[in-house]
Amino acid sequence: MGDRVSIQFRNGEDKSVVLFNHWGGMNFVDYAQKWAKNFQAHVMANWKHKNHSTPITRCEANTMMIQFIASLSGQSEAKDYNFGQLISHSLYLGKDEQDGDNSDNGHHIIDVRDLGKELD
């Protein structure tokens, strides 16, 4: 039993590791797509105009995944090894879409280049 799904970010040929969510369902996919679009808008508004070139401003796939996972916990960095706010036990990583169970809702690739076109 579950509502299994997996997501992955892609930017051109660059693909992230895969994030599996045992209980996530399609709501998780929708949330990740909206998060990625908002993340890109934030990057464009705050850094792109300054000509900064970093893994974040380039929206590199693995960097996007790290930022997404950090957003799920509501914190962006560990402080003093405080384990009071853990991320859901429903989440785990895999090297590709076959490295876990996404049998209920499949595997979804969020192409950040497509999202960027929407922002232009």
C-alpha positions, 0 to 999 in steps of 0.5 A: 500500500502507498501512493508511490512516485518519483521525481527528477530534475533535468536541465539539458543533458544534466539529470539529478538523482531521483527522489522517491516518495512512498506516500507522495502521489501526484500531489507531490509531483505537482508541488515539485513542479510549482516549487521549481517554477517558483525557485527559478523565478526567485533566482531570476529576480535575485541573482541573474541580473547580477551576472552571477554564475553558480550552480544555483543560478544555472539551475544545475539538476543535482543542485535543484534537488538539494534545494528542493529537499532542503525546502521540504524540511523548512530549513536550509542548513543543519544547526548544531545537529538539531534532530528535532525537525526531520524530513518525512520517512516517506522520502528516499534517493536513488541513482535512477528511476529503477532504484526504488518503487514508483509503481503507483504513479510512475517517474516524473522528470521536471525539465527546468529549461521548460520552466525557464521558457515560461518565465521569459 
